[in-house]
Amino acid sequence: MASTASSATAGHAPAGTRRDFLFIATATVGAVGAAATLVPLVDQMNPDASTLAAGGPVDLDVSKIDEGQQVMIRWRQRPIFVFRRSKQTLDALQSKQMIGQLADPNSEALQQPPYATNWHRSLKPEFGVLVGICTHLGCIPLFYPNSSATTPVTNWPGGYFCPCHGSKYDPAGRVFSGVPAPYNLPVPPYRFVNDKTLRVGENDASAAAWNFDSIRQL
């Protein structure tokens, strides 16, 4: 399939375009204190317009994603974050410091398929796959994977931050306590077709069927 590429400015999308992204972009780890940024696109196995309109599966070549890099693709008119997590990030997800700040560290609320109900909320620990829509009012969180004393807020351990009302999520999309968002970021149905190809929109072949519409809140 043909690949397409475009660029955009990082930040919060206007209300009219929040849920209708017409681009695929990557956000990469920057210096501590820097805002989330967009960089040139990796190749994507893009479906045609009729497949997108029907909500069909979308494939992504994850071999092109560097460690510490996030790719944003579109499925069912929703932004999907695919983050290749480093060992440092995975260690942070399991730390007492991180877990102690989370509202639902064990993913007890139904915001993910059964095969993603684990500490990393994914099929493979190194790849996080999340719907990039805040569970408060539907804004799009910014990506701040680096820990920082002041950015985007004080005592930031890294993850996702919604600038609209201050909701925070860790790199697995688990929501922090004491923020407006009530639930973790949703995990869409997905599976790995092979070692290189991630398919969003289909359940893992070894798991029972799961309906994305069953989640508590998007």
KAUR-V813587 format. One record per backbone hydrogen bond with DSSP energy under -0.5 kcal/mol. CO is the residue of the C=O (numbers start at 1). NH is the residue of the N-H. E is the energy in kcal/mol with one decimal. If there is no record, write none. Layout:
# KAUR-V813587
co nh e
CO NH E
CO NH E
This chain:
# KAUR-V813587
co nh e
2 46 -0.6
14 17 -1.8
14 18 -0.8
15 18 -0.7
17 20 -1.3
24 6 -0.5
25 72 -3.8
26 28 -0.5
26 39 -2.0
27 70 -2.7
28 37 -0.5
31 34 -2.4
37 28 -0.6
39 26 -0.8
44 46 -1.6
45 59 -0.8
48 52 -2.0
49 53 -2.5
50 54 -1.5
51 56 -2.8
52 55 -1.3
58 200 -3.0
60 62 -1.1
60 198 -2.9
61 64 -1.2
62 65 -1.5
64 66 -0.6
66 69 -2.0
68 29 -0.7
69 84 -2.4
70 27 -2.2
71 73 -0.5
71 82 -2.8
72 25 -1.0
73 80 -2.9
75 78 -1.8
78 75 -2.4
79 81 -0.5
79 132 -2.8
80 73 -2.2
81 130 -2.5
82 71 -2.9
83 85 -1.0
83 128 -2.8
84 68 -3.1
86 90 -2.4
87 91 -2.6
88 92 -1.9
89 93 -1.9
90 94 -0.9
91 94 -0.6
92 95 -1.1
95 99 -2.6
96 100 -2.3
98 101 -1.9
99 102 -1.5
101 177 -2.8
104 107 -1.5
109 111 -1.8
110 216 -2.6
111 187 -2.1
113 116 -2.2
114 117 -1.6
116 118 -1.6
118 121 -0.8
124 127 -1.7
126 85 -3.0
126 128 -0.6
128 83 -2.3
130 81 -3.0
130 132 -0.6
131 133 -1.8
134 138 -1.4
139 134 -3.6
139 141 -0.6
142 144 -0.7
142 161 -2.3
144 159 -2.8
148 156 -1.6
149 155 -1.7
153 156 -0.7
156 148 -2.1
159 144 -3.0
160 169 -2.7
161 142 -3.4
161 163 -0.7
162 166 -1.7
167 162 -3.0
168 176 -2.4
169 160 -2.6
170 173 -2.7
173 185 -2.9
174 170 -2.3
175 103 -2.5
175 104 -0.7
176 179 -0.7
186 131 -2.8
186 188 -0.5
189 201 -3.0
191 193 -0.7
191 199 -3.2
196 62 -2.4
196 63 -0.7
196 198 -0.6
197 193 -2.0
197 194 -1.0
198 60 -2.3
198 200 -0.6
199 191 -1.9
199 202 -0.7
200 58 -2.5
204 207 -1.9
210 212 -0.6
211 214 -2.1
212 215 -1.4
